[in-house]
Protein backbone atom coordinates (compact mmCIF):
# COMPACT_ATOMS: atom_id res chain seq x y z
CA UNK A 1 0.00 0.00 0.00
CA UNK A 2 1.37 3.41 -0.99
CA UNK A 3 2.28 5.95 1.65
CA UNK A 4 0.53 9.30 1.52
CA UNK A 5 1.25 12.97 2.07
CA UNK A 6 -0.01 16.13 0.30
CA UNK A 7 2.53 15.82 -2.53
CA UNK A 8 1.71 12.14 -3.14
CA UNK A 9 -2.00 12.92 -3.08
CA UNK A 10 -1.55 15.59 -5.77
CA UNK A 11 0.41 13.17 -7.94
CA UNK A 12 -1.93 10.20 -7.53
CA UNK A 13 -5.05 12.28 -8.16
CA UNK A 14 -3.82 13.64 -11.51
CA UNK A 15 -6.27 13.58 -14.40
CA UNK A 16 -6.49 15.37 -17.75
CA UNK A 17 -9.06 18.19 -17.75
CA UNK A 18 -11.04 19.04 -20.91
CA UNK A 19 -13.66 21.39 -19.44
CA UNK A 20 -12.62 24.72 -17.90
CA UNK A 21 -14.19 27.63 -16.08
CA UNK A 22 -13.72 30.96 -17.91
CA UNK A 23 -11.80 32.50 -14.98
CA UNK A 24 -8.28 33.67 -15.88
CA UNK A 25 -5.72 32.55 -13.28
CA UNK A 26 -4.02 35.49 -11.56
CA UNK A 27 -0.58 36.59 -12.71
CA UNK A 28 1.15 35.40 -9.54
CA UNK A 29 -0.34 31.93 -10.02
CA UNK A 30 0.90 31.75 -13.63
CA UNK A 31 4.39 32.93 -12.72
CA UNK A 32 4.58 30.52 -9.78
CA UNK A 33 3.65 27.59 -12.02
CA UNK A 34 6.33 28.46 -14.57
CA UNK A 35 8.91 29.13 -11.86
CA UNK A 36 8.19 25.71 -10.38
CA UNK A 37 8.67 24.26 -13.86
CA UNK A 38 12.10 25.88 -14.09
CA UNK A 39 13.23 24.11 -10.94
CA UNK A 40 12.94 20.67 -12.54
CA UNK A 41 16.19 18.74 -13.14
CA UNK A 42 17.87 19.69 -16.42
CA UNK A 43 20.90 19.12 -18.63
CA UNK A 44 21.07 22.61 -20.18
CA UNK A 45 17.71 24.32 -19.55
CA UNK A 46 17.20 23.74 -23.26
CA UNK A 47 13.61 24.92 -23.27
CA UNK A 48 11.42 27.99 -23.65
CA UNK A 49 7.70 28.49 -23.10
CA UNK A 50 5.27 30.56 -25.16
CA UNK A 51 2.14 31.60 -23.24
CA UNK A 52 -1.18 32.36 -24.95
CA UNK A 53 -4.23 33.75 -23.11
CA UNK A 54 -6.45 33.70 -26.21
CA UNK A 55 -9.10 31.47 -24.67
CA UNK A 56 -11.48 31.52 -27.63
CA UNK A 57 -8.85 29.91 -29.87
CA UNK A 58 -7.56 27.32 -27.38
CA UNK A 59 -8.62 23.68 -27.32
CA UNK A 60 -11.41 23.17 -24.76
CA UNK A 61 -11.51 27.00 -24.41
CA UNK A 62 -8.89 26.75 -21.70
CA UNK A 63 -7.83 30.17 -20.36
CA UNK A 64 -4.11 29.38 -20.74
CA UNK A 65 -2.09 27.53 -23.33
CA UNK A 66 1.65 26.98 -22.95
CA UNK A 67 3.73 25.88 -25.92
CA UNK A 68 6.71 23.96 -24.53
CA UNK A 69 9.70 24.23 -26.85
CA UNK A 70 13.08 22.59 -27.09
CA UNK A 71 15.27 25.66 -27.46
CA UNK A 72 18.92 25.69 -28.56
CA UNK A 73 18.70 29.14 -30.13
CA UNK A 74 19.32 30.98 -26.88
CA UNK A 75 21.96 28.47 -25.72
CA UNK A 76 23.89 28.95 -28.95
CA UNK A 77 23.80 32.69 -28.28
CA UNK A 78 25.42 31.96 -24.90
CA UNK A 79 28.06 29.78 -26.58
CA UNK A 80 28.76 32.58 -29.05
CA UNK A 81 29.36 34.98 -26.15
CA UNK A 82 31.86 32.48 -24.71
CA UNK A 83 33.65 31.97 -28.02
CA UNK A 84 32.33 28.43 -28.58
CA UNK A 85 30.33 26.85 -31.39
CA UNK A 86 28.02 23.86 -31.26
CA UNK A 87 29.56 20.57 -32.43
CA UNK A 88 27.23 18.10 -30.67
CA UNK A 89 24.97 16.43 -33.24
CA UNK A 90 21.30 17.36 -33.35
CA UNK A 91 20.00 13.91 -32.42
CA UNK A 92 21.84 13.99 -29.08
CA UNK A 93 20.80 17.61 -28.55
CA UNK A 94 17.16 16.75 -29.17
CA UNK A 95 17.17 13.87 -26.70
CA UNK A 96 18.62 16.08 -23.98
CA UNK A 97 16.30 18.94 -24.91
CA UNK A 98 13.25 16.67 -24.80
CA UNK A 99 14.28 15.54 -21.33
CA UNK A 100 14.67 19.14 -20.19
CA UNK A 101 11.37 20.31 -21.66
CA UNK A 102 9.35 17.27 -20.51
CA UNK A 103 10.61 17.46 -16.93
CA UNK A 104 9.90 21.17 -16.80
CA UNK A 105 6.39 20.69 -18.22
CA UNK A 106 5.59 17.97 -15.70
CA UNK A 107 6.68 20.22 -12.84
CA UNK A 108 4.26 22.84 -14.19
CA UNK A 109 1.40 20.31 -14.21
CA UNK A 110 2.10 19.31 -10.61
CA UNK A 111 2.44 22.91 -9.44
CA UNK A 112 -0.81 23.86 -11.19
CA UNK A 113 -2.67 20.95 -9.62
CA UNK A 114 -1.43 21.95 -6.17
CA UNK A 115 -2.88 25.45 -6.77
CA UNK A 116 -6.29 24.15 -7.83
CA UNK A 117 -5.81 24.22 -11.61
CA UNK A 118 -6.21 21.42 -14.12
CA UNK A 119 -4.41 20.80 -17.39
CA UNK A 120 -4.20 18.66 -20.49
CA UNK A 121 -1.24 17.94 -22.76
CA UNK A 122 -1.66 18.29 -26.54
CA UNK A 123 0.82 15.93 -28.14
CA UNK A 124 0.45 16.89 -31.81
CA UNK A 125 2.45 20.14 -31.62
CA UNK A 126 5.60 18.49 -32.98
CA UNK A 127 3.74 17.48 -36.16
CA UNK A 128 2.73 21.07 -36.95
CA UNK A 129 5.89 22.75 -35.73
CA UNK A 130 6.23 25.02 -38.78
CA UNK A 131 2.72 26.48 -38.31
CA UNK A 132 3.29 27.02 -34.59
CA UNK A 133 6.67 28.60 -35.31
CA UNK A 134 5.04 31.04 -37.72
CA UNK A 135 2.26 31.84 -35.25
CA UNK A 136 4.67 32.62 -32.41
CA UNK A 137 7.64 33.94 -34.37
CA UNK A 138 9.94 31.15 -33.22
CA UNK A 139 13.53 31.45 -34.47
CA UNK A 140 15.37 28.49 -35.99
CA UNK A 141 16.68 25.95 -33.47
CA UNK A 142 13.46 26.27 -31.43
CA UNK A 143 11.14 23.28 -31.77
CA UNK A 144 7.62 23.15 -30.27
CA UNK A 145 7.54 19.81 -28.49
CA UNK A 146 4.12 19.79 -26.82
CA UNK A 147 1.35 22.18 -25.82
CA UNK A 148 -0.30 22.36 -22.42
CA UNK A 149 -3.72 23.90 -21.80
CA UNK A 150 -4.55 24.94 -18.27
CA UNK A 151 -7.18 26.60 -16.12
CA UNK A 152 -9.64 26.05 -13.30
CA UNK A 153 -11.50 22.76 -13.86
CA UNK A 154 -15.20 22.69 -14.70
CA UNK A 155 -15.24 18.90 -14.31
CA UNK A 156 -13.89 16.38 -11.84
CA UNK A 157 -13.24 13.08 -13.61
CA UNK A 158 -11.58 10.21 -11.76
CA UNK A 159 -7.88 9.49 -12.29
CA UNK A 160 -7.28 7.25 -15.29
CA UNK A 161 -6.10 3.67 -14.79
CA UNK A 162 -2.45 2.72 -14.96
CA UNK A 163 -0.63 -0.59 -15.47
CA UNK A 164 -0.22 -2.74 -12.36
CA UNK A 165 3.02 -1.88 -10.61
CA UNK A 166 4.27 -5.41 -11.31
CA UNK A 167 4.09 -4.63 -15.04
CA UNK A 168 6.09 -1.44 -14.58
CA UNK A 169 8.68 -1.92 -11.83
CA UNK A 170 11.25 -4.64 -12.59
CA UNK A 171 13.98 -5.17 -10.05
CA UNK A 172 17.46 -6.36 -10.99
CA UNK A 173 16.68 -7.24 -14.61
CA UNK A 174 13.95 -7.08 -17.22
CA UNK A 175 11.82 -10.22 -16.90
CA UNK A 176 10.40 -12.48 -19.55
CA UNK A 177 6.87 -11.21 -20.03
CA UNK A 178 4.52 -14.16 -19.73
CA UNK A 179 1.13 -14.27 -21.42
CA UNK A 180 -0.41 -14.11 -17.94
CA UNK A 181 1.45 -10.89 -17.07
CA UNK A 182 0.47 -9.22 -20.34
CA UNK A 183 -3.15 -10.34 -20.10
CA UNK A 184 -3.46 -9.11 -16.53
CA UNK A 185 -2.04 -5.69 -17.43
CA UNK A 186 -4.45 -5.47 -20.37
CA UNK A 187 -7.38 -6.47 -18.14
CA UNK A 188 -6.58 -3.80 -15.55
CA UNK A 189 -6.36 -1.07 -18.17
CA UNK A 190 -9.38 -2.11 -20.21
CA UNK A 191 -11.74 -2.78 -17.31
CA UNK A 192 -10.68 0.47 -15.67
CA UNK A 193 -11.46 2.57 -18.74
CA UNK A 194 -14.72 0.71 -19.44
CA UNK A 195 -15.86 1.32 -15.86
CA UNK A 196 -15.41 5.06 -16.48
CA UNK A 197 -17.17 4.86 -19.89
CA UNK A 198 -14.20 6.91 -21.03
CA UNK A 199 -14.17 6.49 -24.82
CA UNK A 200 -17.95 6.63 -25.24
CA UNK A 201 -18.10 9.93 -23.33
CA UNK A 202 -15.34 11.40 -25.52
CA UNK A 203 -16.70 9.79 -28.71
CA UNK A 204 -13.08 8.78 -29.25
CA UNK A 205 -13.07 5.48 -31.11
CA UNK A 206 -10.31 5.49 -33.74
CA UNK A 207 -11.60 4.19 -37.11
CA UNK A 208 -9.97 1.16 -38.69
CA UNK A 209 -8.20 2.03 -41.93
CA UNK A 210 -8.43 0.37 -45.36
CA UNK A 211 -12.15 -0.32 -45.01
CA UNK A 212 -11.69 -3.01 -42.39
CA UNK A 213 -14.94 -3.93 -40.55
CA UNK A 214 -14.90 -2.87 -36.92
CA UNK A 215 -15.87 -5.66 -34.50
CA UNK A 216 -15.79 -3.29 -31.48
CA UNK A 217 -18.53 -1.13 -29.99
CA UNK A 218 -18.27 1.19 -27.02
CA UNK A 219 -19.35 -1.78 -24.91
CA UNK A 220 -15.94 -3.43 -25.37
CA UNK A 221 -13.69 -0.80 -26.98
CA UNK A 222 -11.10 0.23 -24.41
CA UNK A 223 -7.55 1.38 -23.85
CA UNK A 224 -5.51 -1.48 -25.30
CA UNK A 225 -7.51 -1.54 -28.56
CA UNK A 226 -7.36 2.27 -28.74
CA UNK A 227 -3.60 2.50 -28.28
CA UNK A 228 -3.00 -0.43 -30.65
CA UNK A 229 -5.01 1.34 -33.35
CA UNK A 230 -2.80 4.42 -32.94
CA UNK A 231 0.55 2.71 -33.22
CA UNK A 232 -0.70 0.00 -35.57
CA UNK A 233 -1.93 2.50 -38.17
CA UNK A 234 -0.42 5.96 -37.75
CA UNK A 235 2.89 7.43 -38.95
CA UNK A 236 4.66 4.39 -40.44
CA UNK A 237 7.08 6.80 -42.14
CA UNK A 238 9.15 9.30 -40.11
CA UNK A 239 9.16 11.74 -43.04
CA UNK A 240 6.57 14.14 -41.58
CA UNK A 241 8.42 14.61 -38.31
CA UNK A 242 11.83 14.76 -39.97
CA UNK A 243 10.54 17.50 -42.28
CA UNK A 244 9.22 19.48 -39.32
CA UNK A 245 12.59 19.17 -37.57
CA UNK A 246 14.44 20.26 -40.72
CA UNK A 247 12.25 23.33 -41.07
CA UNK A 248 13.12 24.26 -37.48
CA UNK A 249 16.85 23.88 -38.11
CA UNK A 250 17.45 20.39 -36.64
CA UNK A 251 19.17 17.94 -39.00
CA UNK A 252 18.80 14.30 -37.98
CA UNK A 253 19.63 12.29 -41.09
CA UNK A 254 23.24 12.01 -42.23
C-alpha positions in Angstrom: 0.0 0.0 0.0 1.4 3.4 -1.0 2.3 6.0 1.6 0.5 9.3 1.5 1.3 13.0 2.1 0.0 16.1 0.3 2.5 15.8 -2.5 1.7 12.1 -3.1 -2.0 12.9 -3.1 -1.6 15.6 -5.8 0.4 13.2 -7.9 -1.9 10.2 -7.5 -5.0 12.3 -8.2 -3.8 13.6 -11.5 -6.3 13.6 -14.4 -6.5 15.4 -17.8 -9.1 18.2 -17.8 -11.0 19.0 -20.9 -13.7 21.4 -19.4 -12.6 24.7 -17.9 -14.2 27.6 -16.1 -13.7 31.0 -17.9 -11.8 32.5 -15.0 -8.3 33.7 -15.9 -5.7 32.5 -13.3 -4.0 35.5 -11.6 -0.6 36.6 -12.7 1.1 35.4 -9.5 -0.3 31.9 -10.0 0.9 31.7 -13.6 4.4 32.9 -12.7 4.6 30.5 -9.8 3.6 27.6 -12.0 6.3 28.5 -14.6 8.9 29.1 -11.9 8.2 25.7 -10.4 8.7 24.3 -13.9 12.1 25.9 -14.1 13.2 24.1 -10.9 12.9 20.7 -12.5 16.2 18.7 -13.1 17.9 19.7 -16.4 20.9 19.1 -18.6 21.1 22.6 -20.2 17.7 24.3 -19.5 17.2 23.7 -23.3 13.6 24.9 -23.3 11.4 28.0 -23.7 7.7 28.5 -23.1 5.3 30.6 -25.2 2.1 31.6 -23.2 -1.2 32.4 -24.9 -4.2 33.7 -23.1 -6.5 33.7 -26.2 -9.1 31.5 -24.7 -11.5 31.5 -27.6 -8.9 29.9 -29.9 -7.6 27.3 -27.4 -8.6 23.7 -27.3 -11.4 23.2 -24.8 -11.5 27.0 -24.4 -8.9 26.7 -21.7 -7.8 30.2 -20.4 -4.1 29.4 -20.7 -2.1 27.5 -23.3 1.6 27.0 -22.9 3.7 25.9 -25.9 6.7 24.0 -24.5 9.7 24.2 -26.9 13.1 22.6 -27.1 15.3 25.7 -27.5 18.9 25.7 -28.6 18.7 29.1 -30.1 19.3 31.0 -26.9 22.0 28.5 -25.7 23.9 28.9 -29.0 23.8 32.7 -28.3 25.4 32.0 -24.9 28.1 29.8 -26.6 28.8 32.6 -29.0 29.4 35.0 -26.2 31.9 32.5 -24.7 33.6 32.0 -28.0 32.3 28.4 -28.6 30.3 26.8 -31.4 28.0 23.9 -31.3 29.6 20.6 -32.4 27.2 18.1 -30.7 25.0 16.4 -33.2 21.3 17.4 -33.3 20.0 13.9 -32.4 21.8 14.0 -29.1 20.8 17.6 -28.5 17.2 16.8 -29.2 17.2 13.9 -26.7 18.6 16.1 -24.0 16.3 18.9 -24.9 13.2 16.7 -24.8 14.3 15.5 -21.3 14.7 19.1 -20.2 11.4 20.3 -21.7 9.4 17.3 -20.5 10.6 17.5 -16.9 9.9 21.2 -16.8 6.4 20.7 -18.2 5.6 18.0 -15.7 6.7 20.2 -12.8 4.3 22.8 -14.2 1.4 20.3 -14.2 2.1 19.3 -10.6 2.4 22.9 -9.4 -0.8 23.9 -11.2 -2.7 21.0 -9.6 -1.4 22.0 -6.2 -2.9 25.4 -6.8 -6.3 24.1 -7.8 -5.8 24.2 -11.6 -6.2 21.4 -14.1 -4.4 20.8 -17.4 -4.2 18.7 -20.5 -1.2 17.9 -22.8 -1.7 18.3 -26.5 0.8 15.9 -28.1 0.4 16.9 -31.8 2.5 20.1 -31.6 5.6 18.5 -33.0 3.7 17.5 -36.2 2.7 21.1 -36.9 5.9 22.8 -35.7 6.2 25.0 -38.8 2.7 26.5 -38.3 3.3 27.0 -34.6 6.7 28.6 -35.3 5.0 31.0 -37.7 2.3 31.8 -35.3 4.7 32.6 -32.4 7.6 33.9 -34.4 9.9 31.1 -33.2 13.5 31.4 -34.5 15.4 28.5 -36.0 16.7 25.9 -33.5 13.5 26.3 -31.4 11.1 23.3 -31.8 7.6 23.1 -30.3 7.5 19.8 -28.5 4.1 19.8 -26.8 1.3 22.2 -25.8 -0.3 22.4 -22.4 -3.7 23.9 -21.8 -4.5 24.9 -18.3 -7.2 26.6 -16.1 -9.6 26.1 -13.3 -11.5 22.8 -13.9 -15.2 22.7 -14.7 -15.2 18.9 -14.3 -13.9 16.4 -11.8 -13.2 13.1 -13.6 -11.6 10.2 -11.8 -7.9 9.5 -12.3 -7.3 7.3 -15.3 -6.1 3.7 -14.8 -2.4 2.7 -15.0 -0.6 -0.6 -15.5 -0.2 -2.7 -12.4 3.0 -1.9 -10.6 4.3 -5.4 -11.3 4.1 -4.6 -15.0 6.1 -1.4 -14.6 8.7 -1.9 -11.8 11.2 -4.6 -12.6 14.0 -5.2 -10.0 17.5 -6.4 -11.0 16.7 -7.2 -14.6 14.0 -7.1 -17.2 11.8 -10.2 -16.9 10.4 -12.5 -19.5 6.9 -11.2 -20.0 4.5 -14.2 -19.7 1.1 -14.3 -21.4 -0.4 -14.1 -17.9 1.4 -10.9 -17.1 0.5 -9.2 -20.3 -3.1 -10.3 -20.1 -3.5 -9.1 -16.5 -2.0 -5.7 -17.4 -4.5 -5.5 -20.4 -7.4 -6.5 -18.1 -6.6 -3.8 -15.6 -6.4 -1.1 -18.2 -9.4 -2.1 -20.2 -11.7 -2.8 -17.3 -10.7 0.5 -15.7 -11.5 2.6 -18.7 -14.7 0.7 -19.4 -15.9 1.3 -15.9 -15.4 5.1 -16.5 -17.2 4.9 -19.9 -14.2 6.9 -21.0 -14.2 6.5 -24.8 -17.9 6.6 -25.2 -18.1 9.9 -23.3 -15.3 11.4 -25.5 -16.7 9.8 -28.7 -13.1 8.8 -29.3 -13.1 5.5 -31.1 -10.3 5.5 -33.7 -11.6 4.2 -37.1 -10.0 1.2 -38.7 -8.2 2.0 -41.9 -8.4 0.4 -45.4 -12.1 -0.3 -45.0 -11.7 -3.0 -42.4 -14.9 -3.9 -40.6 -14.9 -2.9 -36.9 -15.9 -5.7 -34.5 -15.8 -3.3 -31.5 -18.5 -1.1 -30.0 -18.3 1.2 -27.0 -19.4 -1.8 -24.9 -15.9 -3.4 -25.4 -13.7 -0.8 -27.0 -11.1 0.2 -24.4 -7.6 1.4 -23.9 -5.5 -1.5 -25.3 -7.5 -1.5 -28.6 -7.4 2.3 -28.7 -3.6 2.5 -28.3 -3.0 -0.4 -30.6 -5.0 1.3 -33.3 -2.8 4.4 -32.9 0.6 2.7 -33.2 -0.7 0.0 -35.6 -1.9 2.5 -38.2 -0.4 6.0 -37.7 2.9 7.4 -39.0 4.7 4.4 -40.4 7.1 6.8 -42.1 9.2 9.3 -40.1 9.2 11.7 -43.0 6.6 14.1 -41.6 8.4 14.6 -38.3 11.8 14.8 -40.0 10.5 17.5 -42.3 9.2 19.5 -39.3 12.6 19.2 -37.6 14.4 20.3 -40.7 12.3 23.3 -41.1 13.1 24.3 -37.5 16.8 23.9 -38.1 17.5 20.4 -36.6 19.2 17.9 -39.0 18.8 14.3 -38.0 19.6 12.3 -41.1 23.2 12.0 -42.2 
